[in-house]
Amino acid sequence: MSGRRDWTKETLVAGVRSGDKRALARAITLVENGDPLAYAVVGDLYRETGRAHSLGVTGPPGVGKSTLIGALVHHVRKLEETVGVISVDPSSPFTSGALLGDRIRLTEHFLDPGVFIRSMGSRGHLGGLSEATLQALLMMDAAGKDRIFIETVGAGQSEVEVIGIVDTVLLVLMPGSGDSIQALKAGIMEIPDVIAVNKMDHPAAKTMANEVRSILALDRDREWKPPIVLTEAARGEGVADLWAKIEQHRAYLESSGELERRRRENLAREVFGVATARAKEHLVQTVQGNPDLRRLLDAVQARELDPLSAVREILEQVFHIPPRDA
């Protein structure tokens, strides 16, 4: 058979279900491209998802997220669990542009049949990065992966959206990096379930852990108190302890009923988020392609018509939404 394969919905669904790497890779590519076949495949497999535990890994650039994920994957594989990794960091060692030691250190994961690694660019997705990431996560879940790691580039808006689809959030920080503490103070402390302070050999590592602990102590209402673990990802130190804390969080989610609540909330948010993105895209295209609606915009720009009047007219014509005062 030639290198190219003509996939059908049936062969893709069967391939993903059996954990075939080529089928999984093809399904995710179709998802990224917004191909109609992808929706049919996801639709068939969706009822079989919800079994994998997903872990989002975020934090400022350069703190060692990719190296830490590599160490965690190695640890999980020793426990004989299968792993999927989605990297949405363009500079990640999981991408084709990886550099030097990180790439070499991760070679065993690329060749390991129990690990599936996929990098996703942060641009070009029809429904947005979080939609493409969610669909990729669902495909890996349907393929039988026990654990799915999602690595993000940092803590910006798109990363927060991506993190909003996982069960457990791991925030990675590094001592001597002022932006790490600033990130926590800016409200990111509400996001993590577990915190790793990487580069534990740094003289300021313990000081930073104490600073983070004092910031987290301000949030007294939170039932789950995020544990802080010192790690040295390059040598694998602290990784077993970090995984134990991640497992404790998973057990807490399951025993408290928070896992079901969080997943329901995440999925509902994603439905509204994707619907909003699609509606906006449709709205822009319709207004641009309709001379009468375009004239409404021109009138607002010329200050001949107020914005709210234009909104009422556009919503009524495009979505048949009546005016609020009707």
Backbone hydrogen bonds in HBPLUS format (Angstrom, degrees):
<---DONOR---> <-ACCEPTOR-->    atom                        ^
c    i                          cat <-CA-CA->   ^        H-A-AA   ^      H-
h    n   atom  resd res      DA  || num        DHA   H-A  angle D-A-AA Bond
n    s   type  num  typ     dist DA aas  dist angle  dist       angle   num
A0012-LEU N   A0008-THR O   2.91 MM   4  6.01 159.4  1.95 153.6 159.7     1
A0013-VAL N   A0009-LYS O   2.90 MM   4  6.00 168.4  1.92 151.8 155.3     2
A0014-ALA N   A0010-GLU O   2.99 MM   4  6.10 166.3  2.01 146.6 151.0     3
A0015-GLY N   A0011-THR O   2.86 MM   4  5.84 150.6  1.95 136.4 145.4     4
A0016-VAL N   A0012-LEU O   2.81 MM   4  6.00 169.3  1.82 159.3 161.0     5
A0017-ARG N   A0013-VAL O   2.94 MM   4  5.99 164.1  1.97 147.7 153.0     6
A0018-SER N   A0014-ALA O   3.06 MM   4  6.19 140.5  2.22 138.4 147.8     7
A0020-ASP N   A0015-GLY O   2.87 MM   5  5.11 153.0  1.95 159.7 153.1     8
A0019-GLY N   A0016-VAL O   2.91 MM   3  5.01 154.7  1.98 105.4 113.7     9
A0024-LEU N   A0020-ASP O   2.99 MM   4  6.24 162.1  2.02 154.3 159.9    10
A0025-ALA N   A0021-LYS O   2.88 MM   4  6.03 161.2  1.91 147.9 153.1    11
A0026-ARG N   A0022-ARG O   2.95 MM   4  6.10 159.0  1.99 145.3 151.2    12
A0027-ALA N   A0023-ALA O   2.88 MM   4  6.06 160.1  1.92 150.3 155.8    13
A0028-ILE N   A0024-LEU O   3.05 MM   4  6.26 159.8  2.09 149.8 154.5    14
A0029-THR N   A0025-ALA O   3.03 MM   4  6.25 153.6  2.10 145.0 152.4    15
A0030-LEU N   A0026-ARG O   2.98 MM   4  6.26 159.2  2.03 151.9 157.0    16
A0031-VAL N   A0027-ALA O   3.01 MM   4  6.28 150.1  2.10 142.7 151.2    17
A0032-GLU N   A0028-ILE O   2.90 MM   4  6.19 160.2  1.94 150.9 155.4    18
A0033-ASN N   A0029-THR O   3.01 MM   4  6.26 148.4  2.11 146.2 154.8    19
A0035-ASP N   A0030-LEU O   2.96 MM   5  5.12 159.8  2.00 155.6 154.6    20
A0034-GLY N   A0031-VAL O   3.08 MM   3  5.16 157.0  2.14 103.5 110.7    21
A0038-ALA N   A0035-ASP O   2.85 MM   3  5.44 138.1  2.03 115.6 126.8    22
A0039-TYR N   A0036-PRO O   3.14 MM   3  5.41 123.8  2.47 101.7 114.3    23
A0040-ALA N   A0036-PRO O   3.39 MM   4  6.81 153.1  2.47 147.0 153.8    24
A0041-VAL N   A0037-LEU O   3.04 MM   4  6.33 155.1  2.10 149.4 156.1    25
A0042-VAL N   A0038-ALA O   2.88 MM   4  6.12 171.3  1.89 158.1 160.0    26
A0043-GLY N   A0039-TYR O   2.88 MM   4  5.91 155.9  1.94 140.3 148.0    27
A0044-ASP N   A0040-ALA O   3.06 MM   4  6.28 148.8  2.17 141.0 148.0    28
A0045-LEU N   A0041-VAL O   3.07 MM   4  6.30 151.3  2.15 149.3 157.3    29
A0046-TYR N   A0042-VAL O   2.84 MM   4  5.61 134.6  2.05 154.4 162.6    30
A0048-GLU N   A0045-LEU O   2.89 MM   3  5.54 152.3  1.97 121.5 130.4    31
A0049-THR N   A0046-TYR O   3.02 MM   3  5.42 163.7  2.05 120.3 121.3    32
A0053-HIS N   A0146-ASP O   3.07 MM  93  6.44 164.8  2.10 154.8 151.9    33
A0148-ILE N   A0053-HIS O   3.01 MM  95  6.32 157.3  2.06 150.1 151.7    34
A0167-ASP N   A0054-SER O   3.21 MM 113  5.28 136.3  2.41 114.2 125.6    35
A0168-THR N   A0054-SER O   3.12 MM 114  6.46 158.9  2.17 153.1 159.7    36
A0055-LEU N   A0148-ILE O   2.78 MM  93  6.14 161.8  1.82 161.5 165.4    37
A0150-ILE N   A0055-LEU O   2.82 MM  95  6.17 155.7  1.88 155.4 156.9    38
A0056-GLY N   A0168-THR O   2.80 MM 112  6.21 160.4  1.84 163.9 168.3    39
A0170-LEU N   A0056-GLY O   2.69 MM 114  5.96 173.4  1.70 175.7 178.1    40
A0057-VAL N   A0150-ILE O   2.69 MM  93  5.94 168.7  1.70 162.0 162.6    41
A0152-THR N   A0057-VAL O   3.05 MM  95  6.38 161.5  2.08 168.7 168.5    42
A0058-THR N   A0170-LEU O   2.94 MM 112  6.35 161.9  1.97 163.0 168.9    43
A0172-VAL N   A0058-THR O   2.84 MM 114  6.17 165.4  1.86 160.2 163.7    44
A0068-LEU N   A0064-GLY O   2.96 MM   4  6.08 156.5  2.01 149.9 156.9    45
A0069-ILE N   A0065-LYS O   2.84 MM   4  6.12 156.6  1.90 152.6 159.3    46
A0070-GLY N   A0066-SER O   2.93 MM   4  6.20 157.4  1.98 147.3 153.5    47
A0071-ALA N   A0067-THR O   3.02 MM   4  6.33 151.6  2.11 143.8 151.0    48
A0072-LEU N   A0068-LEU O   2.86 MM   4  6.15 154.6  1.93 150.1 157.5    49
A0073-VAL N   A0069-ILE O   2.79 MM   4  6.01 159.5  1.83 155.9 161.2    50
A0074-HIS N   A0070-GLY O   3.06 MM   4  6.26 158.8  2.10 143.0 148.7    51
A0075-HIS N   A0071-ALA O   3.02 MM   4  6.27 153.8  2.09 142.5 149.5    52
A0076-VAL N   A0072-LEU O   2.84 MM   4  6.09 162.5  1.87 155.0 159.3    53
A0077-ARG N   A0073-VAL O   2.88 MM   4  6.05 157.5  1.93 152.7 158.6    54
A0078-LYS N   A0074-HIS O   3.21 MM   4  6.45 143.9  2.34 139.9 148.5    55
A0079-LEU N   A0076-VAL O   2.94 MM   3  5.05 135.0  2.15  97.4 110.8    56
A0081-GLU N   A0076-VAL O   3.36 MM   5  5.90 166.3  2.38 142.5 144.5    57
A0080-GLU N   A0077-ARG O   2.87 MM   3  4.85 155.2  1.93 104.4 109.9    58
A0146-ASP N   A0082-THR O   3.12 MM  64  5.19 128.3  2.40 106.9 119.6    59
A0147-ARG N   A0082-THR O   3.07 MM  65  6.42 153.4  2.14 149.9 158.3    60
A0083-VAL N   A0114-GLY O   2.91 MM  31  6.32 164.3  1.93 163.9 169.1    61
A0116-PHE N   A0083-VAL O   2.94 MM  33  6.42 151.4  2.02 147.0 156.3    62
A0084-GLY N   A0147-ARG O   2.81 MM  63  6.27 149.2  1.91 152.5 162.4    63
A0149-PHE N   A0084-GLY O   2.79 MM  65  6.24 156.7  1.84 160.7 161.5    64
A0085-VAL N   A0116-PHE O   2.78 MM  31  6.20 155.3  1.84 160.5 162.9    65
A0118-ARG N   A0085-VAL O   2.78 MM  33  6.08 157.6  1.83 158.6 166.1    66
A0086-ILE N   A0149-PHE O   2.76 MM  63  6.15 163.7  1.78 162.6 168.2    67
A0151-GLU N   A0086-ILE O   2.82 MM  65  6.27 158.2  1.87 155.8 163.4    68
A0087-SER N   A0118-ARG O   2.85 MM  31  6.26 159.3  1.89 148.0 155.1    69
A0120-MET N   A0087-SER O   2.71 MM  33  6.00 159.7  1.75 160.8 161.5    70
A0088-VAL N   A0151-GLU O   2.82 MM  63  5.92 172.4  1.83 160.3 163.0    71
A0092-SER N   A0089-ASP O   2.97 MM   3  5.20 164.6  1.99 120.3 121.9    72
A0095-THR N   A0092-SER O   3.02 MM   3  5.62 168.9  2.03 119.1 122.8    73
A0098-ALA N   A0095-THR O   3.23 MM   3  5.63 140.6  2.40 121.7 120.0    74
A0104-ILE N   A0100-LEU O   3.24 MM   4  6.52 164.8  2.26 152.8 157.4    75
A0105-ARG N   A0101-GLY O   2.80 MM   4  5.94 160.9  1.84 156.3 161.6    76
A0106-LEU N   A0102-ASP O   3.10 MM   4  6.29 133.9  2.32 140.0 151.2    77
A0106-LEU N   A0103-ARG O   3.12 MM   3  5.20 132.9  2.35  96.4 109.1    78
A0107-THR N   A0104-ILE O   3.26 MM   3  5.32 160.8  2.30 103.7 109.5    79
A0109-HIS N   A0106-LEU O   2.89 MM   3  5.38 134.5  2.10 111.8 124.3    80
A0110-PHE N   A0106-LEU O   3.32 MM   4  6.77 149.4  2.42 150.6 159.3    81
A0110-PHE N   A0107-THR O   3.07 MM   3  5.23 119.9  2.44 100.0 114.7    82
A0111-LEU N   A0107-THR O   3.17 MM   4  6.48 150.4  2.26 152.7 160.7    83
A0112-ASP N   A0108-GLU O   3.04 MM   4  5.97 119.5  2.42 131.2 145.5    84
A0115-VAL N   A0112-ASP O   3.07 MM   3  5.51 162.5  2.10 120.5 121.6    85
A0128-GLY N   A0125-HIS O   3.18 MM   3  5.06 160.0  2.22 102.0 108.0    86
A0132-ALA N   A0128-GLY O   3.24 MM   4  6.56 169.2  2.26 154.7 156.8    87
A0133-THR N   A0129-LEU O   2.86 MM   4  6.02 158.6  1.91 152.3 159.0    88
A0134-LEU N   A0130-SER O   2.89 MM   4  5.98 158.3  1.93 142.8 148.8    89
A0135-GLN N   A0131-GLU O   2.97 MM   4  6.24 164.9  2.00 155.9 159.3    90
A0136-ALA N   A0132-ALA O   3.00 MM   4  6.20 154.5  2.07 143.5 150.7    91
A0137-LEU N   A0133-THR O   2.85 MM   4  6.09 155.7  1.91 149.4 156.5    92
A0138-LEU N   A0134-LEU O   2.87 MM   4  6.18 156.4  1.93 150.5 157.0    93
A0139-MET N   A0135-GLN O   2.95 MM   4  6.22 152.7  2.03 145.4 152.5    94
A0140-MET N   A0136-ALA O   2.98 MM   4  6.28 159.6  2.03 150.7 155.6    95
A0141-ASP N   A0137-LEU O   2.89 MM   4  6.09 152.9  1.96 148.4 156.7    96
A0142-ALA N   A0138-LEU O   2.84 MM   4  6.06 160.9  1.88 149.1 154.0    97
A0143-ALA N   A0139-MET O   2.92 MM   4  6.12 134.0  2.14 137.5 150.4    98
A0145-LYS N   A0140-MET O   3.18 MM   5  5.84 165.7  2.20 160.0 156.2    99
A0144-GLY N   A0141-ASP O   2.99 MM   3  5.36 159.5  2.03 110.5 115.8   100
A0160-VAL N   A0156-GLY O   2.96 MM   4  6.23 153.5  2.03 151.8 159.7   101
A0161-GLU N   A0157-GLN O   3.03 MM   4  6.35 151.5  2.11 147.7 155.2   102
A0162-VAL N   A0158-SER O   3.02 MM   4  6.31 154.5  2.08 141.7 148.3   103
A0163-ILE N   A0159-GLU O   2.83 MM   4  6.04 164.2  1.85 153.9 158.2   104
A0164-GLY N   A0160-VAL O   3.05 MM   4  6.18 128.8  2.32 133.6 146.5   105
A0164-GLY N   A0161-GLU O   3.10 MM   3  5.03 131.8  2.34  92.2 105.7   106
A0165-ILE N   A0162-VAL O   3.17 MM   3  5.92 155.2  2.23 122.9 123.6   107
A0166-VAL N   A0163-ILE O   3.28 MM   3  5.81 174.8  2.28 122.6 122.7   108
A0193-ASP N   A0169-VAL O   2.81 MM  24  5.22 173.7  1.81 144.0 146.1   109
A0194-VAL N   A0169-VAL O   3.16 MM  25  6.48 151.8  2.24 159.3 160.3   110
A0171-LEU N   A0194-VAL O   2.96 MM  23  6.41 160.4  1.99 160.3 162.7   111
A0196-ALA N   A0171-LEU O   2.88 MM  25  6.25 162.7  1.91 156.6 161.8   112
A0173-LEU N   A0196-ALA O   2.82 MM  23  6.19 166.9  1.84 167.7 171.9   113
A0198-ASN N   A0173-LEU O   2.81 MM  25  6.08 152.3  1.89 168.2 161.8   114
A0180-SER N   A0177-SER O   3.03 MM   3  5.67 148.6  2.13 115.4 123.9   115
A0182-GLN N   A0178-GLY O   3.08 MM   4  6.32 165.8  2.10 153.5 158.1   116
A0183-ALA N   A0179-ASP O   2.80 MM   4  5.81 146.6  1.91 137.1 145.7   117
A0184-LEU N   A0180-SER O   3.16 MM   4  6.52 151.7  2.24 142.7 149.5   118
A0185-LYS N   A0181-ILE O   2.93 MM   4  6.24 163.2  1.96 153.9 158.4   119
A0186-ALA N   A0182-GLN O   2.87 MM   4  6.03 136.0  2.07 141.9 153.9   120
A0188-ILE N   A0183-ALA O   3.28 MM   5  5.88 153.5  2.35 157.3 152.7   121
A0187-GLY N   A0184-LEU O   3.12 MM   3  5.62 161.4  2.15 114.8 117.9   122
A0190-GLU N   A0187-GLY O   3.30 MM   3  6.06 171.0  2.31 116.5 119.3   123
A0191-ILE N   A0188-ILE O   2.90 MM   3  5.38 159.4  1.94 115.3 122.1   124
A0195-ILE N   A0227-PRO O   2.96 MM  32  6.19 163.8  1.98 170.5 172.2   125
A0229-VAL N   A0195-ILE O   2.87 MM  34  6.31 158.9  1.91 156.7 163.2   126
A0197-VAL N   A0229-VAL O   2.85 MM  32  6.13 159.9  1.89 149.2 155.9   127
A0231-THR N   A0197-VAL O   3.04 MM  34  6.12 163.6  2.07 138.0 139.4   128
A0202-HIS N   A0199-LYS O   2.99 MM   3  5.75 166.2  2.00 124.3 128.9   129
A0200-MET N   A0231-THR O   2.90 MM  31  5.35 144.8  2.03 138.0 145.7   130
A0205-ALA N   A0202-HIS O   3.00 MM   3  5.33 168.4  2.01 122.2 123.4   131
A0208-MET N   A0204-ALA O   2.89 MM   4  6.07 156.6  1.95 152.2 158.4   132
A0209-ALA N   A0205-ALA O   3.00 MM   4  6.30 157.8  2.05 149.1 155.3   133
A0210-ASN N   A0206-LYS O   3.03 MM   4  6.28 153.2  2.10 145.3 151.7   134
A0211-GLU N   A0207-THR O   2.94 MM   4  6.26 150.8  2.03 145.9 154.4   135
A0212-VAL N   A0208-MET O   2.87 MM   4  6.15 164.5  1.90 158.6 161.8   136
A0213-ARG N   A0209-ALA O   2.94 MM   4  6.11 153.9  2.01 141.7 149.5   137
A0214-SER N   A0210-ASN O   2.97 MM   4  6.21 150.5  2.06 144.8 151.9   138
A0215-ILE N   A0211-GLU O   3.06 MM   4  6.38 149.5  2.16 146.2 154.5   139
A0216-LEU N   A0212-VAL O   2.95 MM   4  6.22 163.7  1.98 154.5 158.7   140
A0217-ALA N   A0213-ARG O   3.01 MM   4  6.16 138.9  2.19 138.9 149.7   141
A0218-LEU N   A0215-ILE O   3.14 MM   3  5.65 155.9  2.20 110.3 117.3   142
A0219-ASP N   A0216-LEU O   3.06 MM   3  5.71 154.7  2.13 115.9 122.5   143
A0232-GLU N   A0237-GLU O   2.88 MM   5  4.93 157.5  1.93 139.8 139.0   144
A0235-ARG N   A0232-GLU O   3.05 MM   3  5.76 141.4  2.20 118.4 127.8   145
A0236-GLY N   A0232-GLU O   2.93 MM   4  5.92 115.7  2.35 139.9 155.6   146
A0237-GLU N   A0232-GLU O   3.11 MM   5  4.93 137.6  2.30 140.6 132.8   147
A0236-GLY N   A0233-ALA O   3.04 MM   3  4.73 143.6  2.18  93.6 104.8   148
A0242-LEU N   A0238-GLY O   2.90 MM   4  6.09 153.8  1.97 145.3 153.3   149
A0243-TRP N   A0239-VAL O   2.84 MM   4  6.11 158.9  1.89 151.5 156.8   150
A0244-ALA N   A0240-ALA O   3.00 MM   4  6.22 148.4  2.10 140.5 149.1   151
A0245-LYS N   A0241-ASP O   3.11 MM   4  6.46 149.4  2.20 145.9 153.1   152
A0246-ILE N   A0242-LEU O   3.01 MM   4  6.35 153.1  2.08 148.0 155.9   153
A0247-GLU N   A0243-TRP O   2.88 MM   4  6.12 155.5  1.94 149.8 156.2   154
A0248-GLN N   A0244-ALA O   2.92 MM   4  6.18 143.8  2.05 139.0 149.4   155
A0249-HIS N   A0245-LYS O   2.98 MM   4  6.29 150.0  2.07 143.9 151.4   156
A0250-ARG N   A0246-ILE O   3.02 MM   4  6.35 152.6  2.10 143.8 151.4   157
A0251-ALA N   A0247-GLU O   2.92 MM   4  6.18 159.6  1.96 148.3 153.4   158
A0252-TYR N   A0248-GLN O   2.91 MM   4  6.15 153.0  1.98 144.4 152.1   159
A0253-LEU N   A0249-HIS O   2.89 MM   4  6.16 160.2  1.92 151.4 156.2   160
A0254-GLU N   A0250-ARG O   3.03 MM   4  6.32 159.2  2.08 150.8 155.8   161
A0255-SER N   A0251-ALA O   2.91 MM   4  6.06 166.5  1.93 153.4 157.1   162
A0256-SER N   A0252-TYR O   2.96 MM   4  5.87 153.3  2.03 150.0 156.1   163
A0259-LEU N   A0253-LEU O   2.95 MM   6  4.58 160.6  1.99 121.3 116.1   164
A0261-ARG N   A0257-GLY O   3.28 MM   4  6.54 167.2  2.30 146.9 150.7   165
A0262-ARG N   A0258-GLU O   2.73 MM   4  5.77 164.1  1.75 151.3 156.0   166
A0263-ARG N   A0259-LEU O   2.95 MM   4  6.07 164.8  1.97 150.0 154.4   167
A0264-ARG N   A0260-GLU O   2.98 MM   4  6.11 161.7  2.01 149.2 154.4   168
A0265-GLU N   A0261-ARG O   2.96 MM   4  6.12 161.7  2.00 148.5 153.8   169
A0266-ASN N   A0262-ARG O   2.80 MM   4  5.96 162.2  1.83 151.8 157.3   170
A0267-LEU N   A0263-ARG O   2.93 MM   4  6.04 165.3  1.95 150.6 154.1   171
A0268-ALA N   A0264-ARG O   3.00 MM   4  6.15 160.3  2.04 147.0 152.7   172
A0269-ARG N   A0265-GLU O   2.92 MM   4  6.07 161.5  1.95 149.1 154.7   173
A0270-GLU N   A0266-ASN O   2.92 MM   4  6.13 149.8  2.01 143.2 152.0   174
A0271-VAL N   A0267-LEU O   2.95 MM   4  6.21 154.1  2.02 147.6 154.0   175
A0272-PHE N   A0268-ALA O   3.07 MM   4  6.39 167.6  2.08 154.9 156.8   176
A0273-GLY N   A0269-ARG O   2.79 MM   4  5.93 152.7  1.86 144.6 153.6   177
A0274-VAL N   A0270-GLU O   2.87 MM   4  5.99 169.0  1.88 153.5 155.2   178
A0275-ALA N   A0271-VAL O   2.94 MM   4  6.03 161.8  1.97 147.6 153.6   179
A0276-THR N   A0272-PHE O   2.86 MM   4  5.94 154.6  1.92 144.0 150.8   180
A0277-ALA N   A0273-GLY O   3.02 MM   4  6.28 158.0  2.07 145.0 150.8   181
A0278-ARG N   A0274-VAL O   2.89 MM   4  6.13 162.5  1.92 154.6 159.1   182
A0279-ALA N   A0275-ALA O   2.83 MM   4  5.96 158.7  1.87 147.6 154.3   183
A0280-LYS N   A0276-THR O   2.90 MM   4  6.07 158.0  1.95 148.3 154.0   184
A0281-GLU N   A0277-ALA O   3.03 MM   4  6.23 159.9  2.07 144.1 149.7   185
A0282-HIS N   A0278-ARG O   2.90 MM   4  6.15 161.1  1.94 151.4 156.4   186
A0283-LEU N   A0279-ALA O   2.83 MM   4  6.00 154.1  1.90 145.8 153.6   187
A0284-VAL N   A0280-LYS O   2.90 MM   4  6.15 167.2  1.92 157.3 159.1   188
A0285-GLN N   A0281-GLU O   3.07 MM   4  6.24 169.4  2.08 150.1 153.2   189
A0286-THR N   A0282-HIS O   2.90 MM   4  5.99 156.8  1.95 146.9 153.8   190
A0287-VAL N   A0283-LEU O   2.94 MM   4  6.12 169.1  1.96 155.0 157.8   191
A0288-GLN N   A0284-VAL O   2.95 MM   4  6.07 164.3  1.98 151.2 156.1   192
A0289-GLY N   A0285-GLN O   3.00 MM   4  6.06 141.3  2.15 137.5 147.6   193
A0290-ASN N   A0286-THR O   3.01 MM   4  6.03 112.9  2.48 141.9 156.8   194
A0290-ASN N   A0287-VAL O   3.34 MM   3  5.24 157.3  2.40  99.2 105.8   195
A0294-ARG N   A0290-ASN O   2.87 MM   4  6.03 156.6  1.92 158.5 166.4   196
A0295-ARG N   A0291-PRO O   2.94 MM   4  6.11 144.1  2.08 139.6 148.2   197
A0296-LEU N   A0292-ASP O   3.29 MM   4  6.68 138.5  2.48 135.2 145.3   198
A0296-LEU N   A0293-LEU O   3.10 MM   3  5.09 125.6  2.41  93.3 107.3   199
A0297-LEU N   A0293-LEU O   3.31 MM   4  6.75 153.4  2.38 146.6 151.8   200
A0298-ASP N   A0294-ARG O   2.98 MM   4  6.34 156.6  2.03 147.0 154.1   201
A0299-ALA N   A0295-ARG O   2.85 MM   4  6.05 148.7  1.95 143.6 151.8   202
A0300-VAL N   A0296-LEU O   3.05 MM   4  6.39 149.6  2.15 145.9 153.6   203
A0301-GLN N   A0297-LEU O   2.95 MM   4  6.24 163.3  1.98 153.6 158.1   204
A0302-ALA N   A0298-ASP O   2.90 MM   4  6.11 135.4  2.10 139.3 151.5   205
A0304-GLU N   A0299-ALA O   2.76 MM   5  5.04 159.7  1.80 164.5 160.3   206
A0305-LEU N   A0299-ALA O   3.26 MM   6  5.33 135.8  2.47 115.3 111.7   207
A0303-ARG N   A0300-VAL O   2.92 MM   3  4.88 156.5  1.97 104.2 110.8   208
A0310-ALA N   A0306-ASP O   3.27 MM   4  6.60 154.5  2.34 150.0 157.5   209
A0311-VAL N   A0307-PRO O   2.88 MM   4  6.18 154.7  1.94 151.7 159.2   210
A0312-ARG N   A0308-LEU O   2.97 MM   4  6.19 163.8  2.00 149.4 152.7   211
A0313-GLU N   A0309-SER O   3.14 MM   4  6.34 162.9  2.18 145.7 149.8   212
A0314-ILE N   A0310-ALA O   2.88 MM   4  6.08 163.4  1.91 154.9 159.7   213
A0315-LEU N   A0311-VAL O   2.88 MM   4  5.99 174.4  1.88 160.5 162.0   214
A0316-GLU N   A0312-ARG O   3.06 MM   4  6.11 153.4  2.13 142.3 149.8   215
A0317-GLN N   A0313-GLU O   3.04 MM   4  6.23 155.0  2.11 144.5 151.0   216
A0318-VAL N   A0314-ILE O   2.80 MM   4  5.89 167.0  1.82 159.2 163.0   217
A0319-PHE N   A0315-LEU O   2.96 MM   4  5.30 145.2  2.08 126.9 137.8   218
A0321-ILE N   A0315-LEU O   3.16 MM   6  5.49 176.4  2.16 121.8 121.3   219
A0320-HIS N   A0316-GLU O   3.08 MM   4  4.23 122.8  2.42 105.0 113.3   220
A0326-ALA N   A0323-PRO O   3.04 MM   3  5.24 160.5  2.08 112.5 115.0   221
